[in-house]
Amino acid sequence: MKELVEVLAKALVDHPDEVVVTEKTEGKNVTIELSVAQSDMGKVIGKQGRIAKAIRAVVKAASSKDNLRVDVEIV
């Protein structure tokens, strides 16, 4: 899941070298933290959070086959 979030984020931002993705696993719960440059924050979140919701939806769909619960946090 970490790689999926990283690919999606790097495609959206102007500074892909500053994209940092960390993954924390606790049983069947996985938390993925996405950090981008301050100037790219709006591009990752989108108007009214639409891009962030779309990223979360794609990750949720991809994680459902592995029977995991994945949360994506943008920090």
mmCIF file of the N, C-alpha and C atoms, coordinates in Angstrom:
data_MODEL
# 
_entry.id   MODEL 
# 
loop_
_atom_site.group_PDB 
_atom_site.id 
_atom_site.type_symbol 
_atom_site.label_atom_id 
_atom_site.label_alt_id 
_atom_site.label_comp_id 
_atom_site.label_asym_id 
_atom_site.label_entity_id 
_atom_site.label_seq_id 
_atom_site.pdbx_PDB_ins_code 
_atom_site.Cartn_x 
_atom_site.Cartn_y 
_atom_site.Cartn_z 
_atom_site.occupancy 
_atom_site.B_iso_or_equiv 
_atom_site.pdbx_formal_charge 
_atom_site.auth_seq_id 
_atom_site.auth_comp_id 
_atom_site.auth_asym_id 
_atom_site.auth_atom_id 
_atom_site.pdbx_PDB_model_num 
ATOM 1   N N  . MET A 1 1  ? 0.802   -1.186 0.000  1.00 0.00 ? 1  MET A N  1 
ATOM 2   C CA . MET A 1 1  ? 0.000   0.000  0.000  1.00 0.00 ? 1  MET A CA 1 
ATOM 3   C C  . MET A 1 1  ? 0.859   1.270  0.000  1.00 0.00 ? 1  MET A C  1 
ATOM 4   N N  . LYS A 1 2  ? 1.997   1.191  0.665  1.00 0.00 ? 2  LYS A N  1 
ATOM 5   C CA . LYS A 1 2  ? 2.903   2.329  0.744  1.00 0.00 ? 2  LYS A CA 1 
ATOM 6   C C  . LYS A 1 2  ? 3.329   2.779  -0.654 1.00 0.00 ? 2  LYS A C  1 
ATOM 7   N N  . GLU A 1 3  ? 3.651   1.814  -1.505 1.00 0.00 ? 3  GLU A N  1 
ATOM 8   C CA . GLU A 1 3  ? 4.105   2.129  -2.858 1.00 0.00 ? 3  GLU A CA 1 
ATOM 9   C C  . GLU A 1 3  ? 2.994   2.781  -3.670 1.00 0.00 ? 3  GLU A C  1 
ATOM 10  N N  . LEU A 1 4  ? 1.768   2.318  -3.484 1.00 0.00 ? 4  LEU A N  1 
ATOM 11  C CA . LEU A 1 4  ? 0.619   2.870  -4.206 1.00 0.00 ? 4  LEU A CA 1 
ATOM 12  C C  . LEU A 1 4  ? 0.424   4.344  -3.855 1.00 0.00 ? 4  LEU A C  1 
ATOM 13  N N  . VAL A 1 5  ? 0.456   4.669  -2.571 1.00 0.00 ? 5  VAL A N  1 
ATOM 14  C CA . VAL A 1 5  ? 0.284   6.053  -2.136 1.00 0.00 ? 5  VAL A CA 1 
ATOM 15  C C  . VAL A 1 5  ? 1.423   6.917  -2.661 1.00 0.00 ? 5  VAL A C  1 
ATOM 16  N N  . GLU A 1 6  ? 2.632   6.368  -2.643 1.00 0.00 ? 6  GLU A N  1 
ATOM 17  C CA . GLU A 1 6  ? 3.798   7.125  -3.110 1.00 0.00 ? 6  GLU A CA 1 
ATOM 18  C C  . GLU A 1 6  ? 3.683   7.451  -4.599 1.00 0.00 ? 6  GLU A C  1 
ATOM 19  N N  . VAL A 1 7  ? 3.267   6.487  -5.402 1.00 0.00 ? 7  VAL A N  1 
ATOM 20  C CA . VAL A 1 7  ? 3.115   6.711  -6.843 1.00 0.00 ? 7  VAL A CA 1 
ATOM 21  C C  . VAL A 1 7  ? 2.026   7.744  -7.117 1.00 0.00 ? 7  VAL A C  1 
ATOM 22  N N  . LEU A 1 8  ? 0.901   7.634  -6.424 1.00 0.00 ? 8  LEU A N  1 
ATOM 23  C CA . LEU A 1 8  ? -0.187  8.586  -6.612 1.00 0.00 ? 8  LEU A CA 1 
ATOM 24  C C  . LEU A 1 8  ? 0.242   10.008 -6.226 1.00 0.00 ? 8  LEU A C  1 
ATOM 25  N N  . ALA A 1 9  ? 0.920   10.143 -5.100 1.00 0.00 ? 9  ALA A N  1 
ATOM 26  C CA . ALA A 1 9  ? 1.327   11.463 -4.622 1.00 0.00 ? 9  ALA A CA 1 
ATOM 27  C C  . ALA A 1 9  ? 2.375   12.089 -5.546 1.00 0.00 ? 9  ALA A C  1 
ATOM 28  N N  . LYS A 1 10 ? 3.334   11.299 -5.981 1.00 0.00 ? 10 LYS A N  1 
ATOM 29  C CA . LYS A 1 10 ? 4.381   11.846 -6.854 1.00 0.00 ? 10 LYS A CA 1 
ATOM 30  C C  . LYS A 1 10 ? 3.817   12.303 -8.190 1.00 0.00 ? 10 LYS A C  1 
ATOM 31  N N  . ALA A 1 11 ? 2.736   11.689 -8.641 1.00 0.00 ? 11 ALA A N  1 
ATOM 32  C CA . ALA A 1 11 ? 2.112   12.096 -9.897 1.00 0.00 ? 11 ALA A CA 1 
ATOM 33  C C  . ALA A 1 11 ? 1.382   13.438 -9.753 1.00 0.00 ? 11 ALA A C  1 
ATOM 34  N N  . LEU A 1 12 ? 1.002   13.800 -8.548 1.00 0.00 ? 12 LEU A N  1 
ATOM 35  C CA . LEU A 1 12 ? 0.214   15.009 -8.322 1.00 0.00 ? 12 LEU A CA 1 
ATOM 36  C C  . LEU A 1 12 ? 1.045   16.258 -8.050 1.00 0.00 ? 12 LEU A C  1 
ATOM 37  N N  . VAL A 1 13 ? 2.215   16.108 -7.452 1.00 0.00 ? 13 VAL A N  1 
ATOM 38  C CA . VAL A 1 13 ? 2.953   17.254 -6.913 1.00 0.00 ? 13 VAL A CA 1 
ATOM 39  C C  . VAL A 1 13 ? 3.993   17.804 -7.894 1.00 0.00 ? 13 VAL A C  1 
ATOM 40  N N  . ASP A 1 14 ? 4.461   19.030 -7.602 1.00 0.00 ? 14 ASP A N  1 
ATOM 41  C CA . ASP A 1 14 ? 5.525   19.657 -8.389 1.00 0.00 ? 14 ASP A CA 1 
ATOM 42  C C  . ASP A 1 14 ? 6.911   19.241 -7.914 1.00 0.00 ? 14 ASP A C  1 
ATOM 43  N N  . HIS A 1 15 ? 7.012   18.835 -6.655 1.00 0.00 ? 15 HIS A N  1 
ATOM 44  C CA . HIS A 1 15 ? 8.305   18.438 -6.071 1.00 0.00 ? 15 HIS A CA 1 
ATOM 45  C C  . HIS A 1 15 ? 8.235   16.978 -5.618 1.00 0.00 ? 15 HIS A C  1 
ATOM 46  N N  . PRO A 1 16 ? 8.314   16.025 -6.554 1.00 0.00 ? 16 PRO A N  1 
ATOM 47  C CA . PRO A 1 16 ? 8.167   14.610 -6.174 1.00 0.00 ? 16 PRO A CA 1 
ATOM 48  C C  . PRO A 1 16 ? 9.298   14.080 -5.294 1.00 0.00 ? 16 PRO A C  1 
ATOM 49  N N  . ASP A 1 17 ? 10.437  14.764 -5.289 1.00 0.00 ? 17 ASP A N  1 
ATOM 50  C CA . ASP A 1 17 ? 11.543  14.322 -4.441 1.00 0.00 ? 17 ASP A CA 1 
ATOM 51  C C  . ASP A 1 17 ? 11.282  14.581 -2.966 1.00 0.00 ? 17 ASP A C  1 
ATOM 52  N N  . GLU A 1 18 ? 10.305  15.427 -2.640 1.00 0.00 ? 18 GLU A N  1 
ATOM 53  C CA . GLU A 1 18 ? 9.990   15.738 -1.241 1.00 0.00 ? 18 GLU A CA 1 
ATOM 54  C C  . GLU A 1 18 ? 8.824   14.919 -0.696 1.00 0.00 ? 18 GLU A C  1 
ATOM 55  N N  . VAL A 1 19 ? 8.337   13.954 -1.455 1.00 0.00 ? 19 VAL A N  1 
ATOM 56  C CA . VAL A 1 19 ? 7.253   13.089 -0.999 1.00 0.00 ? 19 VAL A CA 1 
ATOM 57  C C  . VAL A 1 19 ? 7.829   12.015 -0.079 1.00 0.00 ? 19 VAL A C  1 
ATOM 58  N N  . VAL A 1 20 ? 7.280   11.922 1.127  1.00 0.00 ? 20 VAL A N  1 
ATOM 59  C CA . VAL A 1 20 ? 7.718   10.922 2.103  1.00 0.00 ? 20 VAL A CA 1 
ATOM 60  C C  . VAL A 1 20 ? 6.492   10.150 2.569  1.00 0.00 ? 20 VAL A C  1 
ATOM 61  N N  . VAL A 1 21 ? 6.570   8.821  2.456  1.00 0.00 ? 21 VAL A N  1 
ATOM 62  C CA . VAL A 1 21 ? 5.461   7.963  2.863  1.00 0.00 ? 21 VAL A CA 1 
ATOM 63  C C  . VAL A 1 21 ? 5.981   6.985  3.909  1.00 0.00 ? 21 VAL A C  1 
ATOM 64  N N  . THR A 1 22 ? 5.315   6.932  5.058  1.00 0.00 ? 22 THR A N  1 
ATOM 65  C CA . THR A 1 22 ? 5.675   5.971  6.099  1.00 0.00 ? 22 THR A CA 1 
ATOM 66  C C  . THR A 1 22 ? 4.471   5.087  6.393  1.00 0.00 ? 22 THR A C  1 
ATOM 67  N N  . GLU A 1 23 ? 4.753   3.867  6.790  1.00 0.00 ? 23 GLU A N  1 
ATOM 68  C CA . GLU A 1 23 ? 3.694   2.887  7.027  1.00 0.00 ? 23 GLU A CA 1 
ATOM 69  C C  . GLU A 1 23 ? 3.861   2.284  8.416  1.00 0.00 ? 23 GLU A C  1 
ATOM 70  N N  . LYS A 1 24 ? 2.784   2.260  9.184  1.00 0.00 ? 24 LYS A N  1 
ATOM 71  C CA . LYS A 1 24 ? 2.780   1.660  10.520 1.00 0.00 ? 24 LYS A CA 1 
ATOM 72  C C  . LYS A 1 24 ? 1.719   0.579  10.547 1.00 0.00 ? 24 LYS A C  1 
ATOM 73  N N  . THR A 1 25 ? 2.098   -0.622 10.962 1.00 0.00 ? 25 THR A N  1 
ATOM 74  C CA . THR A 1 25 ? 1.181   -1.745 10.976 1.00 0.00 ? 25 THR A CA 1 
ATOM 75  C C  . THR A 1 25 ? 0.928   -2.196 12.409 1.00 0.00 ? 25 THR A C  1 
ATOM 76  N N  . GLU A 1 26 ? -0.355  -2.354 12.745 1.00 0.00 ? 26 GLU A N  1 
ATOM 77  C CA . GLU A 1 26 ? -0.761  -2.880 14.053 1.00 0.00 ? 26 GLU A CA 1 
ATOM 78  C C  . GLU A 1 26 ? -1.833  -3.927 13.803 1.00 0.00 ? 26 GLU A C  1 
ATOM 79  N N  . GLY A 1 27 ? -1.435  -5.164 13.686 1.00 0.00 ? 27 GLY A N  1 
ATOM 80  C CA . GLY A 1 27 ? -2.385  -6.228 13.394 1.00 0.00 ? 27 GLY A CA 1 
ATOM 81  C C  . GLY A 1 27 ? -2.922  -6.086 11.987 1.00 0.00 ? 27 GLY A C  1 
ATOM 82  N N  . LYS A 1 28 ? -4.253  -5.929 11.876 1.00 0.00 ? 28 LYS A N  1 
ATOM 83  C CA . LYS A 1 28 ? -4.868  -5.741 10.554 1.00 0.00 ? 28 LYS A CA 1 
ATOM 84  C C  . LYS A 1 28 ? -5.119  -4.279 10.246 1.00 0.00 ? 28 LYS A C  1 
ATOM 85  N N  . ASN A 1 29 ? -4.669  -3.389 11.114 1.00 0.00 ? 29 ASN A N  1 
ATOM 86  C CA . ASN A 1 29 ? -4.801  -1.947 10.887 1.00 0.00 ? 29 ASN A CA 1 
ATOM 87  C C  . ASN A 1 29 ? -3.472  -1.391 10.397 1.00 0.00 ? 29 ASN A C  1 
ATOM 88  N N  . VAL A 1 30 ? -3.516  -0.679 9.292  1.00 0.00 ? 30 VAL A N  1 
ATOM 89  C CA . VAL A 1 30 ? -2.326  -0.065 8.717  1.00 0.00 ? 30 VAL A CA 1 
ATOM 90  C C  . VAL A 1 30 ? -2.572  1.433  8.602  1.00 0.00 ? 30 VAL A C  1 
ATOM 91  N N  . THR A 1 31 ? -1.602  2.223  9.077  1.00 0.00 ? 31 THR A N  1 
ATOM 92  C CA . THR A 1 31 ? -1.684  3.676  8.956  1.00 0.00 ? 31 THR A CA 1 
ATOM 93  C C  . THR A 1 31 ? -0.579  4.127  8.025  1.00 0.00 ? 31 THR A C  1 
ATOM 94  N N  . ILE A 1 32 ? -0.958  4.836  6.980  1.00 0.00 ? 32 ILE A N  1 
ATOM 95  C CA . ILE A 1 32 ? 0.011   5.360  6.028  1.00 0.00 ? 32 ILE A CA 1 
ATOM 96  C C  . ILE A 1 32 ? 0.019   6.872  6.167  1.00 0.00 ? 32 ILE A C  1 
ATOM 97  N N  . GLU A 1 33 ? 1.206   7.430  6.445  1.00 0.00 ? 33 GLU A N  1 
ATOM 98  C CA . GLU A 1 33 ? 1.352   8.875  6.594  1.00 0.00 ? 33 GLU A CA 1 
ATOM 99  C C  . GLU A 1 33 ? 2.031   9.426  5.353  1.00 0.00 ? 33 GLU A C  1 
ATOM 100 N N  . LEU A 1 34 ? 1.413   10.419 4.745  1.00 0.00 ? 34 LEU A N  1 
ATOM 101 C CA . LEU A 1 34 ? 1.921   11.044 3.534  1.00 0.00 ? 34 LEU A CA 1 
ATOM 102 C C  . LEU A 1 34 ? 2.354   12.456 3.871  1.00 0.00 ? 34 LEU A C  1 
ATOM 103 N N  . SER A 1 35 ? 3.601   12.775 3.554  1.00 0.00 ? 35 SER A N  1 
ATOM 104 C CA . SER A 1 35 ? 4.138   14.105 3.793  1.00 0.00 ? 35 SER A CA 1 
ATOM 105 C C  . SER A 1 35 ? 4.653   14.657 2.475  1.00 0.00 ? 35 SER A C  1 
ATOM 106 N N  . VAL A 1 36 ? 4.244   15.874 2.142  1.00 0.00 ? 36 VAL A N  1 
ATOM 107 C CA . VAL A 1 36 ? 4.678   16.523 0.905  1.00 0.00 ? 36 VAL A CA 1 
ATOM 108 C C  . VAL A 1 36 ? 5.179   17.929 1.237  1.00 0.00 ? 36 VAL A C  1 
ATOM 109 N N  . ALA A 1 37 ? 5.769   18.590 0.247  1.00 0.00 ? 37 ALA A N  1 
ATOM 110 C CA . ALA A 1 37 ? 6.237   19.968 0.432  1.00 0.00 ? 37 ALA A CA 1 
ATOM 111 C C  . ALA A 1 37 ? 5.038   20.861 0.741  1.00 0.00 ? 37 ALA A C  1 
ATOM 112 N N  . GLN A 1 38 ? 5.278   21.905 1.496  1.00 0.00 ? 38 GLN A N  1 
ATOM 113 C CA . GLN A 1 38 ? 4.192   22.809 1.898  1.00 0.00 ? 38 GLN A CA 1 
ATOM 114 C C  . GLN A 1 38 ? 3.480   23.406 0.685  1.00 0.00 ? 38 GLN A C  1 
ATOM 115 N N  . SER A 1 39 ? 4.223   23.708 -0.371 1.00 0.00 ? 39 SER A N  1 
ATOM 116 C CA . SER A 1 39 ? 3.611   24.307 -1.559 1.00 0.00 ? 39 SER A CA 1 
ATOM 117 C C  . SER A 1 39 ? 2.748   23.309 -2.336 1.00 0.00 ? 39 SER A C  1 
ATOM 118 N N  . ASP A 1 40 ? 2.953   22.015 -2.113 1.00 0.00 ? 40 ASP A N  1 
ATOM 119 C CA . ASP A 1 40 ? 2.185   20.977 -2.802 1.00 0.00 ? 40 ASP A CA 1 
ATOM 120 C C  . ASP A 1 40 ? 1.003   20.458 -1.990 1.00 0.00 ? 40 ASP A C  1 
ATOM 121 N N  . MET A 1 41 ? 0.828   20.952 -0.782 1.00 0.00 ? 41 MET A N  1 
ATOM 122 C CA . MET A 1 41 ? -0.220  20.437 0.099  1.00 0.00 ? 41 MET A CA 1 
ATOM 123 C C  . MET A 1 41 ? -1.610  20.598 -0.525 1.00 0.00 ? 41 MET A C  1 
ATOM 124 N N  . GLY A 1 42 ? -1.866  21.723 -1.157 1.00 0.00 ? 42 GLY A N  1 
ATOM 125 C CA . GLY A 1 42 ? -3.167  21.957 -1.776 1.00 0.00 ? 42 GLY A CA 1 
ATOM 126 C C  . GLY A 1 42 ? -3.454  21.016 -2.922 1.00 0.00 ? 42 GLY A C  1 
ATOM 127 N N  . LYS A 1 43 ? -2.418  20.624 -3.642 1.00 0.00 ? 43 LYS A N  1 
ATOM 128 C CA . LYS A 1 43 ? -2.603  19.704 -4.765 1.00 0.00 ? 43 LYS A CA 1 
ATOM 129 C C  . LYS A 1 43 ? -2.953  18.303 -4.289 1.00 0.00 ? 43 LYS A C  1 
ATOM 130 N N  . VAL A 1 44 ? -2.440  17.914 -3.153 1.00 0.00 ? 44 VAL A N  1 
ATOM 131 C CA . VAL A 1 44 ? -2.709  16.578 -2.616 1.00 0.00 ? 44 VAL A CA 1 
ATOM 132 C C  . VAL A 1 44 ? -4.083  16.531 -1.956 1.00 0.00 ? 44 VAL A C  1 
ATOM 133 N N  . ILE A 1 45 ? -4.482  17.619 -1.324 1.00 0.00 ? 45 ILE A N  1 
ATOM 134 C CA . ILE A 1 45 ? -5.777  17.657 -0.652 1.00 0.00 ? 45 ILE A CA 1 
ATOM 135 C C  . ILE A 1 45 ? -6.898  17.946 -1.655 1.00 0.00 ? 45 ILE A C  1 
ATOM 136 N N  . GLY A 1 46 ? -6.702  18.911 -2.533 1.00 0.00 ? 46 GLY A N  1 
ATOM 137 C CA . GLY A 1 46 ? -7.708  19.247 -3.534 1.00 0.00 ? 46 GLY A CA 1 
ATOM 138 C C  . GLY A 1 46 ? -8.815  20.115 -2.971 1.00 0.00 ? 46 GLY A C  1 
ATOM 139 N N  . LYS A 1 47 ? -9.655  20.603 -3.869 1.00 0.00 ? 47 LYS A N  1 
ATOM 140 C CA . LYS A 1 47 ? -10.783 21.437 -3.440 1.00 0.00 ? 47 LYS A CA 1 
ATOM 141 C C  . LYS A 1 47 ? -11.758 20.599 -2.626 1.00 0.00 ? 47 LYS A C  1 
ATOM 142 N N  . GLN A 1 48 ? -12.072 21.099 -1.444 1.00 0.00 ? 48 GLN A N  1 
ATOM 143 C CA . GLN A 1 48 ? -12.986 20.435 -0.501 1.00 0.00 ? 48 GLN A CA 1 
ATOM 144 C C  . GLN A 1 48 ? -12.535 19.007 -0.186 1.00 0.00 ? 48 GLN A C  1 
ATOM 145 N N  . GLY A 1 49 ? -11.236 18.729 -0.309 1.00 0.00 ? 49 GLY A N  1 
ATOM 146 C CA . GLY A 1 49 ? -10.697 17.418 0.054  1.00 0.00 ? 49 GLY A CA 1 
ATOM 147 C C  . GLY A 1 49 ? -10.994 16.310 -0.933 1.00 0.00 ? 49 GLY A C  1 
ATOM 148 N N  . ARG A 1 50 ? -11.349 16.663 -2.159 1.00 0.00 ? 50 ARG A N  1 
ATOM 149 C CA . ARG A 1 50 ? -11.740 15.637 -3.134 1.00 0.00 ? 50 ARG A CA 1 
ATOM 150 C C  . ARG A 1 50 ? -10.584 14.728 -3.535 1.00 0.00 ? 50 ARG A C  1 
ATOM 151 N N  . ILE A 1 51 ? -9.398  15.293 -3.727 1.00 0.00 ? 51 ILE A N  1 
ATOM 152 C CA . ILE A 1 51 ? -8.248  14.471 -4.121 1.00 0.00 ? 51 ILE A CA 1 
ATOM 153 C C  . ILE A 1 51 ? -7.876  13.531 -2.973 1.00 0.00 ? 51 ILE A C  1 
ATOM 154 N N  . ALA A 1 52 ? -7.864  14.049 -1.746 1.00 0.00 ? 52 ALA A N  1 
ATOM 155 C CA . ALA A 1 52 ? -7.544  13.219 -0.585 1.00 0.00 ? 52 ALA A CA 1 
ATOM 156 C C  . ALA A 1 52 ? -8.553  12.082 -0.438 1.00 0.00 ? 52 ALA A C  1 
ATOM 157 N N  . LYS A 1 53 ? -9.822  12.365 -0.642 1.00 0.00 ? 53 LYS A N  1 
ATOM 158 C CA . LYS A 1 53 ? -10.849 11.322 -0.571 1.00 0.00 ? 53 LYS A CA 1 
ATOM 159 C C  . LYS A 1 53 ? -10.641 10.276 -1.653 1.00 0.00 ? 53 LYS A C  1 
ATOM 160 N N  . ALA A 1 54 ? -10.246 10.724 -2.848 1.00 0.00 ? 54 ALA A N  1 
ATOM 161 C CA . ALA A 1 54 ? -10.012 9.791  -3.951 1.00 0.00 ? 54 ALA A CA 1 
ATOM 162 C C  . ALA A 1 54 ? -8.819  8.884  -3.654 1.00 0.00 ? 54 ALA A C  1 
ATOM 163 N N  . ILE A 1 55 ? -7.755  9.453  -3.093 1.00 0.00 ? 55 ILE A N  1 
ATOM 164 C CA . ILE A 1 55 ? -6.592  8.634  -2.723 1.00 0.00 ? 55 ILE A CA 1 
ATOM 165 C C  . ILE A 1 55 ? -7.001  7.598  -1.692 1.00 0.00 ? 55 ILE A C  1 
ATOM 166 N N  . ARG A 1 56 ? -7.756  8.011  -0.690 1.00 0.00 ? 56 ARG A N  1 
ATOM 167 C CA . ARG A 1 56 ? -8.213  7.080  0.351  1.00 0.00 ? 56 ARG A CA 1 
ATOM 168 C C  . ARG A 1 56 ? -9.109  5.984  -0.236 1.00 0.00 ? 56 ARG A C  1 
ATOM 169 N N  . ALA A 1 57 ? -9.960  6.347  -1.194 1.00 0.00 ? 57 ALA A N  1 
ATOM 170 C CA . ALA A 1 57 ? -10.850 5.360  -1.812 1.00 0.00 ? 57 ALA A CA 1 
ATOM 171 C C  . ALA A 1 57 ? -10.060 4.324  -2.613 1.00 0.00 ? 57 ALA A C  1 
ATOM 172 N N  . VAL A 1 58 ? -9.059  4.761  -3.353 1.00 0.00 ? 58 VAL A N  1 
ATOM 173 C CA . VAL A 1 58 ? -8.231  3.835  -4.140 1.00 0.00 ? 58 VAL A CA 1 
ATOM 174 C C  . VAL A 1 58 ? -7.469  2.893  -3.211 1.00 0.00 ? 58 VAL A C  1 
ATOM 175 N N  . VAL A 1 59 ? -6.906  3.427  -2.146 1.00 0.00 ? 59 VAL A N  1 
ATOM 176 C CA . VAL A 1 59 ? -6.158  2.597  -1.197 1.00 0.00 ? 59 VAL A CA 1 
ATOM 177 C C  . VAL A 1 59 ? -7.086  1.618  -0.493 1.00 0.00 ? 59 VAL A C  1 
ATOM 178 N N  . LYS A 1 60 ? -8.282  2.067  -0.142 1.00 0.00 ? 60 LYS A N  1 
ATOM 179 C CA . LYS A 1 60 ? -9.255  1.182  0.512  1.00 0.00 ? 60 LYS A CA 1 
ATOM 180 C C  . LYS A 1 60 ? -9.647  0.034  -0.409 1.00 0.00 ? 60 LYS A C  1 
ATOM 181 N N  . ALA A 1 61 ? -9.867  0.339  -1.683 1.00 0.00 ? 61 ALA A N  1 
ATOM 182 C CA . ALA A 1 61 ? -10.230 -0.698 -2.645 1.00 0.00 ? 61 ALA A CA 1 
ATOM 183 C C  . ALA A 1 61 ? -9.088  -1.695 -2.822 1.00 0.00 ? 61 ALA A C  1 
ATOM 184 N N  . ALA A 1 62 ? -7.860  -1.198 -2.885 1.00 0.00 ? 62 ALA A N  1 
ATOM 185 C CA . ALA A 1 62 ? -6.712  -2.080 -3.061 1.00 0.00 ? 62 ALA A CA 1 
ATOM 186 C C  . ALA A 1 62 ? -6.451  -2.927 -1.821 1.00 0.00 ? 62 ALA A C  1 
ATOM 187 N N  . SER A 1 63 ? -6.764  -2.397 -0.634 1.00 0.00 ? 63 SER A N  1 
ATOM 188 C CA . SER A 1 63 ? -6.496  -3.132 0.595  1.00 0.00 ? 63 SER A CA 1 
ATOM 189 C C  . SER A 1 63 ? -7.583  -4.144 0.928  1.00 0.00 ? 63 SER A C  1 
ATOM 190 N N  . SER A 1 64 ? -8.740  -4.018 0.313  1.00 0.00 ? 64 SER A N  1 
ATOM 191 C CA . SER A 1 64 ? -9.839  -4.915 0.649  1.00 0.00 ? 64 SER A CA 1 
ATOM 192 C C  . SER A 1 64 ? -9.542  -6.363 0.265  1.00 0.00 ? 64 SER A C  1 
ATOM 193 N N  . LYS A 1 65 ? -8.766  -6.578 -0.786 1.00 0.00 ? 65 LYS A N  1 
ATOM 194 C CA . LYS A 1 65 ? -8.445  -7.956 -1.175 1.00 0.00 ? 65 LYS A CA 1 
ATOM 195 C C  . LYS A 1 65 ? -7.487  -8.620 -0.183 1.00 0.00 ? 65 LYS A C  1 
ATOM 196 N N  . ASP A 1 66 ? -6.706  -7.804 0.557  1.00 0.00 ? 66 ASP A N  1 
ATOM 197 C CA . ASP A 1 66 ? -5.798  -8.335 1.573  1.00 0.00 ? 66 ASP A CA 1 
ATOM 198 C C  . ASP A 1 66 ? -6.455  -8.396 2.947  1.00 0.00 ? 66 ASP A C  1 
ATOM 199 N N  . ASN A 1 67 ? -7.726  -8.002 3.029  1.00 0.00 ? 67 ASN A N  1 
ATOM 200 C CA . ASN A 1 67 ? -8.483  -8.005 4.278  1.00 0.00 ? 67 ASN A CA 1 
ATOM 201 C C  . ASN A 1 67 ? -7.803  -7.140 5.347  1.00 0.00 ? 67 ASN A C  1 
ATOM 202 N N  . LEU A 1 68 ? -7.358  -5.936 4.935  1.00 0.00 ? 68 LEU A N  1 
ATOM 203 C CA . LEU A 1 68 ? -6.722  -4.992 5.845  1.00 0.00 ? 68 LEU A CA 1 
ATOM 204 C C  . LEU A 1 68 ? -7.571  -3.736 5.947  1.00 0.00 ? 68 LEU A C  1 
ATOM 205 N N  . ARG A 1 69 ? -7.383  -2.996 7.035  1.00 0.00 ? 69 ARG A N  1 
ATOM 206 C CA . ARG A 1 69 ? -8.012  -1.682 7.195  1.00 0.00 ? 69 ARG A CA 1 
ATOM 207 C C  . ARG A 1 69 ? -6.895  -0.655 7.123  1.00 0.00 ? 69 ARG A C  1 
ATOM 208 N N  . VAL A 1 70 ? -6.924  0.168  6.081  1.00 0.00 ? 70 VAL A N  1 
ATOM 209 C CA . VAL A 1 70 ? -5.849  1.113  5.837  1.00 0.00 ? 70 VAL A CA 1 
ATOM 210 C C  . VAL A 1 70 ? -6.379  2.536  5.990  1.00 0.00 ? 70 VAL A C  1 
ATOM 211 N N  . ASP A 1 71 ? -5.675  3.330  6.794  1.00 0.00 ? 71 ASP A N  1 
ATOM 212 C CA . ASP A 1 71 ? -5.980  4.754  6.970  1.00 0.00 ? 71 ASP A CA 1 
ATOM 213 C C  . ASP A 1 71 ? -4.846  5.565  6.339  1.00 0.00 ? 71 ASP A C  1 
ATOM 214 N N  . VAL A 1 72 ? -5.191  6.560  5.543  1.00 0.00 ? 72 VAL A N  1 
ATOM 215 C CA . VAL A 1 72 ? -4.190  7.444  4.933  1.00 0.00 ? 72 VAL A CA 1 
ATOM 216 C C  . VAL A 1 72 ? -4.302  8.795  5.614  1.00 0.00 ? 72 VAL A C  1 
ATOM 217 N N  . GLU A 1 73 ? -3.192  9.238  6.204  1.00 0.00 ? 73 GLU A N  1 
ATOM 218 C CA . GLU A 1 73 ? -3.145  10.536 6.872  1.00 0.00 ? 73 GLU A CA 1 
ATOM 219 C C  . GLU A 1 73 ? -2.171  11.442 6.122  1.00 0.00 ? 73 GLU A C  1 
ATOM 220 N N  . ILE A 1 74 ? -2.610  12.653 5.842  1.00 0.00 ? 74 ILE A N  1 
ATOM 221 C CA . ILE A 1 74 ? -1.756  13.627 5.179  1.00 0.00 ? 74 ILE A CA 1 
ATOM 222 C C  . ILE A 1 74 ? -1.239  14.591 6.245  1.00 0.00 ? 74 ILE A C  1 
ATOM 223 N N  . VAL A 1 75 ? 0.068   14.579 6.427  1.00 0.00 ? 75 VAL A N  1 
ATOM 224 C CA . VAL A 1 75 ? 0.686   15.409 7.490  1.00 0.00 ? 75 VAL A CA 1 
ATOM 225 C C  . VAL A 1 75 ? 1.569   16.486 6.895  1.00 0.00 ? 75 VAL A C  1 
# 
